[in-house]
């Protein structure tokens, strides 16, 4: 009703109707432009971070290494606990933390992204005004000049913002004889709109985005979420339904799998209250075996014979140092025993060699991947 009342006012204003028409149209453009500014800025921030930060320049395996480095550097058990319990959510939190630091670090980065987005879209609108005016001037056979102008204007902007042509029907029958005057009136009204939005954007924060930049990045790295059937490490393939086997660079001691006791599947090596310290990438190079669901014994070397999910994983035999998770288990032994409701004792006693691994050695291992 308000729109039609404004349209009626425009039709009654005679010579000044073109200016009022431009102001009304900018009023309709404003919400679409605001939304487009935030959407473009969110994409620009995500792309900028992918270009500047090693965390986001490679595959999800690269990101995983960066997350493990972050965890070791922070050296807080509560962070590791979140990561082990909910790796996907922790990855999203990590990305959000990096985005917030990049955009809100006091350098006005967020404002600059929004201003750049606004300037680019403003030029798109001015270009649409110019092109629409040219089309109408060339079509002298058309009586409905305003309707044609609006058709062209909305079509030109369709790829950069959502401005429904249907919302402008109430002004499409206005009499505008001087299309050039309409063009200049639009330029002036748009200047006012840009200044008003720029002032508004200066106070914006990330909550103003309907689709967050960190969400765009997280979606890019969402990928596969299959977990190793032995240790629970998450496949790092960037594709959700990828071809070939699942794999991960850093397998873990089995005690960390879902924070369950080692009795989940066993070769009867451990007592019920002992936490398993075996790492599956070492086990598949050993002469041991495991029992699936209390039934058949399968040699670790031929773990694929156990069928899915074992047969869908490529666990490379690796009896090497594997320093990272050994350091973690040694460093947070007390907290892990409390959390897992078990003890690193008996067959699960943490070797002396593990206790000698330093955090720097664990970090150096990450650098090699």
N, C-alpha and C positions, 0 to 999 in steps of 0.2 A: 504493500500500500504506500509506503514511504517513497519507493522508487517511482511509482506512477504519479504521485503528487509532485515530485521534483520534475518529472517529465512535463507535466502540465505547466509548471512554472517556467520551464525553458521555452515552451511554445508561446508563452505570453510575453516574453521579454524582447521580442523583436531583434534589434541589432546586437544586443548583448547576449543573445541566446547561444551564440557560438562559444563564447568564453565559459558560460555556465555548462554547456554541453561538455567541454573539455574537462572542467572540474569534476563533473559527474562521472565521466568515463575514468578519470584517474582514481576516483573513489572506488570504482569497481576493480581497477587494476591493482590497487594497494594490497589486498590480502593475497592475491595470486603472486604478486611480486615478492612480498615478504616470505612466503613459503618457498618460492624458487630460490631466493637468496640463501636461505638456510640449507636447502637441499644441495645446491651447488657448492657451498662452502664446506659442507660435510664431506663431499666427494673430494674436494681439493685438499682438505686436511689429511684424509686417508692416503691420497696419492703422494702428498708431500712427505709424509712419514715413511712411506714405502721407498721413496727416493733418498731419504737422508739417514735412516736408521738401519743398521745391519740386521736387527731383529726381524724386520719386515721385508727384507730384500730377497730372501731365498724361499725355501720350502718350509713346511711346518716343522721339519726336522731341525732346521736352523733356528726357528723360533723356540723350539723345545730346549735347545742348548742354551739359549739366552735366558730362558726361564730358570733352568737349573743353576746357571751362574748367579742370577739374581737371588735365588733361594740361599745359595751358599754364602754369598756376600752379606746378606741380611742375618743369616745364622740364627733364625728364630724358629723354634720347633712348631709354634702355632701356624706359621706360614707353610712349613712342610706338611703339617697335618691337613690343612685346607687343600693343598695340592694333591696329596695322596687320596684323600676322601673324594674330592670332586675336581678332577683334572681339567675338565671342560670349563667349569665355572671359574677356576683359578686362572686359566689362560685368558678368559674374558676380562677378569679383574686386572690382570697384568697389563693387558692392552689398554684398558681404560686408564690405568695409572699413568702409562707412558703418554697417552693422548692429553690427559689433563696437565701433565708437567710441560708438554710441548706448547699447549695453547694458553696456559694460565701462569706462565713463569715470570710475569712482570714485564715482558717485552712487547705487550699488546699484540701478540701473534693472532689471537682470536679475532680481534677487531680488524686487523689487516686482512685476514681471510674474508670476513664479512664485507668489508669495504670494497675489496677487489671483486667479489661476487656481485655486489650491488652495481658497481660501475659497468661491469660487462653486460649485465642484464638491462641496465639503463640504455646502453648503446643499442642493444637489440630492439628495445621498444622504439627508440628514435628512428632506427632504420625501418621498422615496420610502419611508422607514421609516414616516412618519406615515400616508401614503396607504395603504400595504399593511396596516397595523394596522387602519385604519378599515374597509377592505374585508372583512377576516377577521371583524371584530366584527359586521359586518352580515350575514354568511353563517353563521348559526347551524346551517344544515342540513348544513354540510360537516364531515366528521370529520377529513379530512386538512388541518388548519389550517396546519401548517408548510409543506406543499407549496404550498398556495394563497398563503400569505404570500410565499414565494420566487418564485412565478410573477409576482405583482404587482410585487414589488421589482425583479426583473430587467427587467420590461417598462417600468417607470417610468424606469429608468436607461439603457435601450437607446439613447437619442438622444445621451447625453453620454459614455458610456464602454462599453467592450466587456467585459461581465461574463457569460460563457457560463453559461446556466442548467444545462447538462449537467455542469458541474464541481461542482454543489451537490447532486447526486442522493443522495450518501451521507448527507446530513443531513435530507432531506425527510421522512423517516418518524419523526423524533424527536417525542416526546410533550411538547408545550408547551401547558399548559392556561391559563396566564396570559399572554395576548398583550400586555397592557399592560406586564407585567414585561419581556417580550422587547423592547419598544420602548425602555424606559429602559435596559436592558442594552446595547442597540445604541448608544444615544446616548453612553453612557460609554465603550464600546470604541472608538467612532469618534473621540472626543476624543483618546484615546491615540494612535490612528493619525495623526490630523492633526498632533499635536505632534511625533511621530516624523518624519513626512515634512517638516514645516517645518524641522526641524533639518538634515535631509539636504539640502534644497533651498538652504539658506543657503550651502553649499559648491559649488553647481553652476556649471558654465560652459557655453558653447555646444556643447561636445563631448557634453554629456549629452543633447542633442536628437536623436531619431531622424530627424526632418525639420526641417531648419534654417530659421529665419526668413528668412535671405537666399535660400534656395531658393524659398520661397513668393513672394517679391518678384520674383526672377529669372524665375519661370514666368509671372508677370503681365506682364512686359515682354519675353518671349521673342520673340513676333511673327514678322514676315517676316525672312528672312535672304538674300533675293536681292541680288546685287551688281551694281552698274552695270557694263555690259559695257565701258565706256571706262576708268573710273578705279578701279573696285572698291569704291566707297563702298556701304555696306549700306543697303538700303531701311529706312526707319524706321516703316513701318506696324505698329501694335501687333498686328494680326490676322495669323496665320500664312498662311491661304489667303484673303487679302482680295480684294474686288472692285476692279476698276479697275487703273490703272497703278501700277507701283513708282515711288517718288520719294524724294529725299533733299534736305535743305536745303543741305548743303555738299559740293559735288563737289571733287575734288582734282586736282593735276597728274598726268598720266598715268603718270609715272615711278613712282608709288606703287602702281600696280595690281599686286597680287600680287608686288611687288618684282621685276617682270620688266623687261627692256629695252624700249625703245620700239618695237623691231622686231616686237612681238606683232601689231600691225596698224598699217599706216602709209600715208602718202601719199608715201613716199620723201623726205620733207623732212629726216629725220635720218640721220646716219651711224650705223653699228652700235654705236659706243661712246658715242653721245650719248644722254643721258637726256631724255625728252620732258617739257617743262614746260607744255604746253597743258592747259587745264582745260576739260572737256567742256561745261560750261554756257556757256562762251564760244565754243567751237567750233561749237555748234549755231546760233549767231548769225552765223557766218562764212561765207565763200564757199568754204571748203576742202572736201575730200572724203577719204574713207578707203576702204581696200580690204579686203574681207572674205575671209579665208582665201586671200589671194594671187590672188583672182579679181576680181569686179566692183567698180568704183569707185562709191561711193555718196556724194552730197553730204551734208555734216553737217546741213544744214537739213532734209533729208528722210531722216534716219537710220532712221526706222521702216521704210522700204522695204527695209532689209536683213533684215527678218523677225526672228523670235525669236533671241536675247533682246532685241534692240534695240527691237522693236516693242512690248514689254511695259513700256517705261520712258517716263515723262513727264519729260524733261530740259528745264527751262525755260531759254530763252535769257537769259543774265545776264552781260553784259560789264562789270558793276560791279567794285568794288574786290576782293571775294573775298579779304579780307586774311588770314584765318586760316592757310590752307595755304601761301600765299605767304610769310608770316612763318616758318612752320615750315621750308619748303625752304631759305630763306635762313639761318635760324638754325643748322640742322643739316646744312649742305651737305656738309661733310667726311665726316661719319658716313654720310650717305645715299650718297655716291659709293662709299664702301667697301662698304656693305651691298648696294647694287644692282649693284656691279661695272661702273660706268660713270662718265661725267663730265658735269657741267653745262657744256658747252662747245659752240662752234659754234652751230647752230640752237637748242641747248638751254641757251645761256648765260642765267643768271639776270639779269633786267633790273635796272638800278640802282634803279628805283622799288620793286621788291620788297625790296631790301636796306634801304630807308629805312623800311619798315613796322615799327613798334614792337610789342612784346608787348601793350601797353595798347590799341593800335588793333585788334589781333586779338581781344582780349577784348571790346572795345566792340562789335565786329561781332556777337559771340555774343549780347550783351544785346538786340540788335534782333530776335532770333528767339524 
